[in-house]
Amino acid sequence: MEKKAVSLNYKWINFLLLIFLLIVQPLQAEEVTTDNYILEAEQIIFKQEQNLVFFQGDPSFKTTNITVFADKMKVDTANKIVTAEANVIISSDKNDLYGEKLIYNYETEQGELYGVKGTVGELHLTGEKLNILSVSPLTGEIESATFTPCSRKSPHYYYWSKQVKINADNTLDIYHIVPHIKKIPIFYLPYYSVTYDPSDEEHPFKDSSPIPKIGYNNDRGVTVDFNYPYRLTDSNYGNLHYITEGTDEERYETRTFTNYQRLTETLTLKNRYYYLYNYDIDDEELDDEDEEYYTSLVYRKNRLRLEAGFGRDLMEEEKKSRQFIAGGYSLKNGLAMSFRQEFHEQQKMKESYSLSFNKYPIRWNLRYRDGYDYNYYSYLTVSLPAWYGLRTTLASGRVENYGVELNKNRLNLNYRYHLPLPAGFSYHLNYNYRLDDYMSGYNSNYYYTQINTGLRYRKKLNEKLTLNSALFYQRNHAWGISPLADDREDEDHYWKPALSLNIKRPLPNSSISLETDAKYDIDLEDWDEINLRVRQNEDCYSLYIGYDLVDNAFSFGIEI
């Protein structure tokens, strides 16, 4: 005869599933014998013959890493499966995921969440199903996923993808991605990769948009910034990065192509192409142009990294081939070591070595470098703990720059201060002092100070209008004698006023800003810049158009 289900009506009954039905099986996974799973509900119904436990009335299932809430919940103690239905919430320290139904094996930490909705960082995502592969660390796969930084019900733009893989190394692999603007598909990418930093609460995703950043100004012309992390197979991946500003010879342009082919768990083949063209508009001359290609083998195991390869400097007429070897090792206590050597026809061209400690209270770096524009023949830098906002850095050693070699000591002081004042005002100060002491017969000092200080004012005029203004004084001043060309600094002396009026629009996170800012050169007694801008701020993008009254130059751009 079938046993009758027993109903126990206690208010907020807590119990350890580890203790409950201990004679059936212990609840925790064999590998983690200290974890307890806690269930909480208003009403608990036991069906011992079927090894089922039903929970009703605000049920919750808690583990070390997550807590599950739902309207209905049951536990299959024989198969170690929790099933939650209706208004399912998977909550963690950083983010919450919502769904219609969850089936979760608490021993293997695997399961499925159907009808996925949630927010991760600044991205809002939905999906048909989330396959949970592990909870600690979180790994999984989302099928037919849609994600967008827009917070409104009808987003301005969104991305649809066939599959999203959540990896243990805080990366997302996104396959077959199609960006949409107002439900209109724009283009197709077979793959895109996003890096997630859970410690960065404001912007946890890096390179989260496959849409290029586009702008325009009269000096440079059209500007484009496009970054594309790609993956061809599970073992072949890389990155494309392209930036261009201006046209023809008067432009700034970089092109970087990197490809990795993983050969084994520890060995990877790396190919890298890099191009730089930098025309200085102010000086009206070509400042720098580089082009190089390298192929190398990279060995990684635990905290050890070794790399060896060869390449060519494609800008040189003879296109000399070069070989290099590099590596690094880090310890858990904060100590790290690295080196790099470059050769041409068995002759050493460049070498650098570094030994550093990067944990508080005192950080230091000891380096040796030769074959570069600025060389260090043993140079020690020590960063002291901050004291009432004052940061102190000391450095000493032997250096060489463009043929001038000497012993050098450096003192650097940096101070930041912020003081709220009554009636919407605030005071700000950023001050930097640098002293370079040159020896070895030069016996000279070089001083450089930077001060940026001023007042900000913020006033909410009514529910829609907010007024912001600022007036800052900036001076970069250098004096003394520096035998080293790269130690010398430019001088600036400005007043910098700014004024803006923010007009709130009816839609959430939407406003229009009327902005103006300027730079007045105190020494020349003339305006260096007077900018006017109209900016439209939305929940997931910003559009602006501007005009510089001094240079008679237009500019516009879209920030996503």
N, C-alpha and C positions, 0 to 999 in steps of 0.2 A: 504494500500500500504506500502511495506517495506521501512523503512527509509534508506537513503544512508549513508554509513560510512563516517565520517569526518576525514580527515587526516591533522594533524598539524605538520609542519616541522620546529621545532625550534632546534637550536644547544644546547645540554645539558640542557634540560628542567628539573628542579627540582620541585617537588611538594609534599605535604603531602597528603598521602592517607586518612588521618583522615578528611581533609577538602573536598577532592574530593568526589562528589556524597554523600554529608552528608545526603541528604534526603532519600537515600537508606538505609544505616545503618552506624553507626560509625565503624571504622576499628579495633580499638584495642580491646583486650580481656577485658571482664567486670572486671576481677580481677585486671588488671593492667591498670588503667585509665590514666597513665601519659606517657605511651610508644607511640612513633610515628613511623610509618613505612614510609620510604622515598624511592621513586622510581626515577630512573634517566635513561634517554635514549635520543637518537637523534631524534627518530620518535615515536609518540604516536598516536594510532588509537582507537577511542571510538565507541563501538557498544552498544548504550544505551538500545535497545530493549532486547538484550541478556545478559545485565549486564556484558559485557566483555570489557576489556581494553588490547590492544596489544602493546608491546614495542619492538622496533627494533633499531639496531645500538648501540652496547655496553650497553645493559640494565643492571641495577643492582637493587637489592631489599635489603634495609638496615633495620635492627632492632637493638635493644640495644646489642644483643649478637652475631649476625652473619651478614654477607653480602653475597648475592647470585649474581654471575655473570653468564651469558649465552649468546649464540648467539641470541636466541629467548626467549621471555617471555610473558605470558599473565596472567591476574588477573581476576578471577570470583568474582565480588564484592558481589554477592548474597550468595554464599557458602563460601566466604572468603578463596579461594584457589589460590595459585600461582603455575603456571606450567612453568618450565624452561626446554629448550631442547638445545642439542648440546653444547659441551664444558662447562658443568656446573661446577662451582666452588663454594663451600661453605667455606667461609673464616672466621676465628676467630682470636683472639689475639695469640693463641698458634699454631694452625695447620690449614691446608687446606685439604679439601676433594674434589675429582673430580668425575664426573659421566657423564652419557649419558642423563639422564632425572630426573627431580625432580618434585614431586607433594607434595605441602606443604600447610597445613592449618595454616594461621598465627594467628588465634584466639586460637586454641587448642595447637599450637606449635608441631603438629604431621604431619608426612608425610612419603614419600618413595623416596629414591635415588637409581636409577638403574645403574648398571655398575660401582660399587664403586671402586675408586682408591685413595690412599692417603698415607701420612706419619704421624704417630703419635709417637713423640719422635724419637727413632732410628729404629722403626719398619715400614716397607713398607707393606701395606695391599691392597688386592683386594677382591671384593665380588660381588655376583650376585645382591643383594638388601640390602639396609640399611633401616630398619624400624625405623624412628625417633619417639620416644615416648615423648620426651620433649627436649627443647633446654637449659633451665636454671633451674636446672643443666642438662647437656647433658646425656640422656639415650637413648638406642636403641638396636636393634638386627640386626646383619649382618648374612645373609644366605650364606652358601657355601663359607666361607672365606679362603683366603690364606694370610699368613703374614710371613715376613722374615726380619732379620736385614741386609741382603745382599742388596747392592745397584745396582748390575749389572742386566742386562736384564735376563740372565740365572743364577739364584742364586746357590751357592754351596749347600745350604740346605734351606728348608722352611717347614712350618707347614700348613697342611690343616685341617679345622674343619667344621663340619656341621653347627654349629651356634656359634656366639659370642654375648654375652650380655654385653652391656656397662651400668654400674650401676652408681647411683648418688653418691656413696661413693668412687669414683675413683678406682673401681675394674672392672676387666673383667672376666666374667665367660665363659670359652671355653669348648664346648661340642664335644665329639667324635673327638679327635685330633689325627692326624697321622703325625709324623715327616717324612720328605723325605730328602734323600741325593741324589742329581742329579736325581730327579724324581723316586727314588727307595724308597718305603715305608719301614720304619725301625721297628716300633712297634706301638701299639695302646694304647691310654689312654681314658677312658670314660669321664674324666673331668680334667680341669686344671684351676687354678686361678692365675691372675696376678694383682698386685697392681700398680696403676699409680699415680705418684706424679708430677702434672703439674708445680710445683715450681722448680723442678730439671731439668734444661735445658739439661745437658749432659747425664744423665742416669735416665730418668723419670720412667722407668719400673723396678720393683723389682721382682726377680724370674721369669724373662721372658722366660727362656729356660727350658723345661722339660728334656733335655738331660743331663745326669750326667757329671760332670767334672772329668776327669781321668788323672792321671800322674804317674810318677815313679821316685824314687831315690834309691840309694844303701843303705842309712841309714834306710829308712822306708819301702822301697819296693813300691808296688802299692798303690796309693792314689785314693780314690773315694769320691766325694761329690755330694749327690743327695738330692734335695728338691722337694717335691710333695704336693702342696696344692690341696685338693680334695673336691668334693661335691657329696654326694649320693642322696640327695633330696634337695628341697628348704630350708628345715629346718635342715638338717643334713650335716655337713661339718667339715673340719679339715685340718691337716697338718702332713706329714711324712718327717722327716729329718734324713739323715744317712751320717756319715763321718767316714772313716776308713783310717788309714795310718799304714802300717807295717803288720806283721803277728804274730800269736801265742802270746806269752806273751809280746814281745817287740813291742807294738803297741799303737796307740792312736785311740780311737773309741768312738763315741757318737751315740745314737739312741733315737730319740724323736718321740712319737706318741701322737697327740692331737686330740680329737674329741669333737664337739659341737652339741648338740641336742636342737634346739630352741623350747621351750614349749609354750611360749606366746611372745608378743612383748617385754616384759621386763625381762622374766625369761628364763635362758638357763642352761641345764645340761652339765657339762664339765668333760671329762675324760682325764687324762694325765699320760703317762708312760715316764720315763727318765732313761737312762743308760749312765754312763761315765767310761771309762777305759783309764788312762793316765800313760804311762810308760816313765820315763825320761831317754832318751838315754845317755845324758851326765853324769848323776849321776849313771846310770845303776841300777835304782831301781823304784819300783812302786810308783808313786807320789800321785795318787788319784784313788779311785774306788767308784762309787755311783750307786745305783739302787733304784728307788722309783716309787710308783703308787698312784695317788690321784683321787678322785671323788668329785665333788662339784657342788653346785647350784650358779649361777651368776645372780645377779639382776642389771639391768642397766636402768636408766631413767634420761634423760637429762645429767647433769654433775655428777650424783651420781652413784657409783659402789659399790656393796656389794657382798661378796663371802663367802660361808661357806661350809665345806666338811670334809672328812676324807681320810686317806691313810695309807700306810705302807712303812717303810724303808726296802726294800727287802734284803739289804746287812747285816743287823744285824741278829745274830743267832736266836734271839727270834722273829724277824720280828714284832716289836712293832707297834701297830696301833696308829695313831695320828689323832687328830681333829684340825681344824683350822678355824679361822674367819678373814676376811680381808676386806678392803674397802678403798674408796677414794672419794674425792669431790674436784672439781676445780671451781674457779670463773673466770669470764671474765677478771677481772683486773690482772690476773697472779698468784693469790694466790691459792695454792693447798695443800690438806691435805691427808694423807694416814696412814693406820695402818695394822698390821698383828699380830695375836697371835696363837701359836701352843700349844696343850695340849696332855698329855698322862695320862690316868686314872685320869682325873680331875686335874692333876698337870700341871701347866704352864711350858713349856719347852723353848719356844722362844717368844720374843715379840719385835716389832719394831714400831716406830711412826715417822712421818715426817711432817713438816710444811715448805713450801717453797714458794718463790716468784721468778718468772723466766722472768720478763720483765725488760728492761733497765730503768734507767741507772745502778742500783745496783741490783744484784741478790744475794739471800741468801737462806740458807737451815739450819733448826734446826731439829736435829734428836736425838732419843733415841733408843737404841738397846741393848738387853740382851739375852744371850743364844747362841751367835755365837763365832767364833774364835776371832773376833775383835769387841768389844762392845763399845757403846757410851752411857754414862750416862749424857745426855744433851751435845750436841756438835754443835756449830754454825759455819757455813762456809759462808763467804761473798766474792763475786766476784765484784771487782771494775771495772769501765769503762776503756777501753783501752786508753792509753795515749802515742802517738807517737810510736805505736807498742808494748808497754810494758803493759802486763796484770798482775794485782796484785790480789792475793787471800789471805785472812786472815781467820784463824780458831782458835777456843779456846773452851775448855771444858774438861770433865773428860772422860777417856778412860780406857779400860782393854784389855790386850792381853796375853793369855796363863798364867793367874794367876797374872800378874803384873798390878796393878791399880794405876793411877796417874792423875794429872792435866797436860794438855798439850796445848801449843800454837804453831801455825804453821804460817810461812810466806812463800809464794810461788810467785816467780817472773818468768815470761816467756816473752822472747823478740825474735821477728822475724824481719829479715832485708834482703832486696834484693836490689842490686844496679847493674843496667846495666852498662857495661864498653865498651870502644871502641874496635873495631876489633873483635867482636863476643864473647868477654868475659863477664862474670857476676859474681858478688860476692854474697855469701849467708851466713847467720848467723842465727843459732837457739840456744838460750841460756836459760837454766833453772836453777834457784837457789832456794833451799829449806832449811829452817831453822826450826828445831823442838826443842822447849824449854820445857824440862821436869822438873816438880816441885814435890811437895808432898814428900820432903825428898831426892829425887834423884838429883835434882839441876845439871843437865847436859844438854849439847846442842849437837845436831847432825846435821851435814851439808851435803848436797848432791848437787853437780852441774853437769850439763850436757851441753856440748858444742859440736856443730857440725857445722863446718865452712869450707869454701873452695871456689874454683873457678870452673866455668863451661866454656867450650869453644865450640862454634858451628861454623862450616865453610862449606858453600856450595861450593864444589870443581867444579862441573859442573851441568848440568841439571839432571844427574842421581845419582851422588855421594854426600853424606853429611857426614861430619866427626863430631863426638861428643866426647868430652873428659871431664874428671873431676878429681879433686884431693881434697879430703876432710880430715880434721883432726877431730877425735872424741875422747872425753875423758869424761867418767863418773867417778867422783871422790867423795868419801865419807870420812869424818873424824869426830871425836868426839865420843861420847858414846850414844848409844840408848838402854834403858832398854827393849824396845818393839821389839820383833823378826821380826814382819811383817813390821816394819819401816826401817829395814836395807836393803841396796841396794848393788848389785854387782858392781864391778869396771871394766871398760874397757878402753883401751888406744890404738887407732888404727890410722894408715894411710889407706885411702881407695881410691886407684886410679881406674879409669874406662875409657874404650876406646871402641868406636863402629863406624862402617862404615855402613851406610845405602845405599843400592843400589836400586834405583827405577826401577820397572819393567814396561813394556809397558801398562799393564792393569791398570785401575783406582784403587787407594787405594791399591796398591800391591807393596811389596818391600821385599828384603832380607837383614837381618842385621847380621853382624859379630860382636860379642860382647865379651868383656872380662872385668872382674872386680875382685878386690882382697881386702883382709884385712890383713894388716901387724901389728902384735902385737908389739908395741914399747917396752913394759916392758920385754917381753920374747925374743925380737929380732928374731922373727921367723914369717913365713907366716901362717896365720890361714886359709885363703881360697885363691885359685887362680882358677877362673871359666872361662871356655871357652864355648860360646854358638853360635849356628847358629839358627836364628829365621826367619820364613817365616810369614810375616804380610799380611793378606788379608782384604777385606772390612768388613768381618763379623766373622773372626776367626784368631787365631794366633797359630802357631805350632813351637815348639822349641825342640832342643836336646842339652844337655850340658854335660860337663865333669869337675870335680874338680881335679886339678893336685895334691893337697895336700892329699886328702882322697882317690884318685884314684876311684872316684865314678861317675857313669853315671846318668843322669836324663833326662826325656823328659815329655812333657805335651801338651795338647790342651786347649786353652783358647777360650771360645765361648762367 
